[in-house]
Amino acid sequence: MFIFYWPLLGFLVFLPLAIIFIIPVSKRNNATSPEINFPTLKRLQNAFPTYQVPDSNSGKFFKVIISLLWLCLVIAVMRPQKVDQLSYVQNEGYDLMLAVDISGSMRALDFSTEYKKVSRLDVTKDVVEKFVKDRQGDRVGLILFGQYAYLHVPFTLDTISVSDMLNNTVAGMAGDATSIGDAIGMAVKNLRERPKNSRVIILLRW
């Protein structure tokens, strides 16, 4: 749907008509226009006695063009905007803050599949991916920590993006040490303003 940011400016389309009514007709008719004096005008009239000036529609065409230009200018000034219809949905899900260890110890190949060994971080990514798929209606955030802790994804209803962001991490990118206390403290800080009955911290570390 289209709306106008300043719809009242649409009255400007009548401004030329108002000017026509305000300015007296006598002044408009007496307006001087540029002329070219031809010294031998009589000779031209005698040479072409039957010539008549053809009626020209250029004046009407010019007025139509000016009117269309003025209309387009007024519409542009009104700032037309295309907007989608918004709908508000009340959500009563949980606020889940995931704190994931990506320290150097997560490189350890403590797990294996039928074909190869996998690291602790790879298993964590798989667990998170399966977990967030079932969290429809919940807001999920992601904190990564190693030697340092930082908020990687703020609370969002797009839970799949949380899994995608985690999948792009590598062990050791936040340092090789493990600062669990910093991660929990940051999770508490981000959950402090959330509703009391919905705050959950999930710590993932092997």
N, C-alpha and C positions, 0 to 999 in steps of 0.2 A: 504494500500500500504506500501511496505517496502522501506526504504531508508538507506543509510549508512552515519554516521556522518563524517567519514574520508575515503571517497571512494578511494583516491589516494594510501592509504596503501595496496590496492589490488595488487599492483605491487610486493609486498613482496612474493607472491606466486611463482614468478620466481627466487627468491634468490637462492634456492638450485641448479637450473640449471646453474645460473651464476657462482656459486662456482665450479661446475663440469668443466666448460669450462676454468676457471681461473687457477685451479690447474693442473699442467702437469700430463699427463697420467702416466709417469714413476714414479712420486712420489706416485701416488695412488696405483700402482701395487707393489711398493717396501715397502709399509707400512707393518711393522712387526705385526704379530699376535701372541698371546701366544701359546706356544707349550709345550707338555708333553713328556719328553724323557723316553721311555720304554727300559730298559736295555736288555731285551731278545726279541726284536722285530723280530729277525730272526727266532726264534722258533715259534712265532705265524704265520709267513708267511708259514713256513714248515708244521704247523699243519692244516692250512686252505688254501691249494694251489688254490682251485677253488673259494674262496670267493672274491666277488667284492663289492666295496662300492656302495650302491644304490644312484641314483640321488635324491637329496633332493630339494624340492620346498620351504623349509623354508626360504631361502634367498629372494626369490621373494615375498613370503607372508609378510615377515618383511618389505620390501620396500613399499609394498602397504599400510600397516598399518601406517608406518611413513609418507607417502605422505598424507593419509587422516587426520592424526593428525595435520600435518602442515597446511593443507587447513582449518581445523576447527579453528586453532589458528589465522590464518590470518583473517578469517571472524569475529572472536570475537574481534580482534584488530580494525577492521573497524567500530565496534559498530553499528550493524544493529538495526533499530528502526522501529516500526510499527506506522504509523500516519494516522489519518483520514483526509480526504480532507476538508480544511477549506473554508468557504464561508463568505464573508463580506456583511452585510446588513446595509444600511444606515438608521438610525432611526431618525425621526424628531418629536418624541413625547414630552410630557411635563415632567418636573421634579416636582413631587408632594411629598412634605414632610408632612407627617401626624404627628401631635403633639397630643398625646392622654393622657388625664388625668387619672391617676390610683391612685390618692390619696385616703385617707380613705373615703372621701365623696362619692366615686363611689360605695360603698357598699349599699347605700340607695336603698330600694326596692320601687322605685317610679313608676314602670311599672308592668304590669301584662298581662298574656296571658289568654287563655280560661281555663287553668288548674292551673296556679301558678303565683306568683309574681316573677319578675326578677329584678335584680339590674341594676343600670345605666351602669356599665361596661359591663354587658352581652348584653345590647341593643347596646352599642357602638361596641362591637365585631361583632354583627350581621350586623350593618350598614357598617362597614369597609369591611366585607367579601363580601357583595353584591356590594359594590363600586369597589373594586379592580378587580372583575371578568370582569368588562367592560372596564378596563384600558389597553387594549392590545396595545403595542407599547409605553406606558408611563413608565417612571422610577419612582418607588415609594420607599420612605424611611420612617422610623418610629422612632419617638422620643417619649419616655415615660417620664412623669414627675409627681412628687408628691412634696415632700419637695425638692427633687433633680431632675434634668433633665439629661437624657443621651441618646445617640444615640443607639437605640436597633437594627435597621436594616439600613445599608447604602443603597444608591440608587441601585435599582436592577430592571431588567426586569421581574424577577420571582415574579410577584405580589402576587401569591397565597401563597408564603412563608411568605410574610409580614403578611397576615391574620393568618397564622398558628402560627407565633411567637407571635402575639397579643393574640391569644386564649390561649396561655400558661401562660399569666400573671394573677396576682390576685391583687385586690385592696389593696393598702397600701404597696406594696412591694418597692416603692420608697419613702416611708414616708407618713405621714398623712396630711401634709400641702400641699398647692397648689402654686407652683412657676411658674406661667404662663410666667412671664417675662424671666426667664431662658430658658424656652422651646422655646419661640419665638426667643430669641437671638441665641440659638444653631441652630435653623432652618435657620436663616439668614446666619449664618456662613457657613453652609453646602451648601447653595444655592448660595453663593457669586460668585463662580467660574463657575456656570452653565450659559448657554445662557440666555440673558436678557428676551427674549420673551417666555421663557418656565418655569420660576420659579413661583411655587405656594406653598403657605403654607396653610394647612387645619388644623384648631384647633378644636379638639373635646373635649368638656367639658360640663357637665350639671350643 
